[in-house]
Amino acid sequence: MTGAPYVLLRAEEEELRSHEQQSHSIPPSQPRLASLDVFRGFTVALMIFVDYAGSIIPFVAHAPWDGLRLADFVMPFFLLIAGISIGLVYKRVSHKIIATRKATWRALKLFFL
C-alpha cells in the first residue's frame, strides 16, 4: 500500500509536466487575411473622418431621415467585417451545430457584457 500513493503522485506529476510543456508551446497560427485587416483599418479611418468632419462637410454627416451619405456606410461595414470574421473563425469547426452553438454563446456573452 505504501507504493501505490507514490505511483499515483508520480503519474500525476508526469501528467502535469506534459501539460505544462504543451501549454508553453505556441500553436501554429493561421495566416491573417490581409484584405480583411485593410478593410477594418479603412472602416476605422472612415469612422474617425466622419466623426470629425461631419459637422464641417455636410455630405459626410448622417442623412437626416431619407437618403444615404458617407457616414451611413460605417455600421454596415462593421457588420460585414464581423460576419466575415465569424465565418472564418468557425470554418475550422467540422460540425455545423457545434459552430452555431459557439457563435450563439459568444454573442450572448458579448450582449450581456
Buried (B, 14 or more C-beta within 10 A) or exposed (E): EEEEEEEEEEEEEEEEEEEEEEEEEEEEEEEEEEEBEEBBEEBBEBBEBBEEBBEEEEEBBBEEEEEEBBBEBBEEBBEEBEEBEBEEBBEEBEEEEEBEEBBEEEEEEEEEE
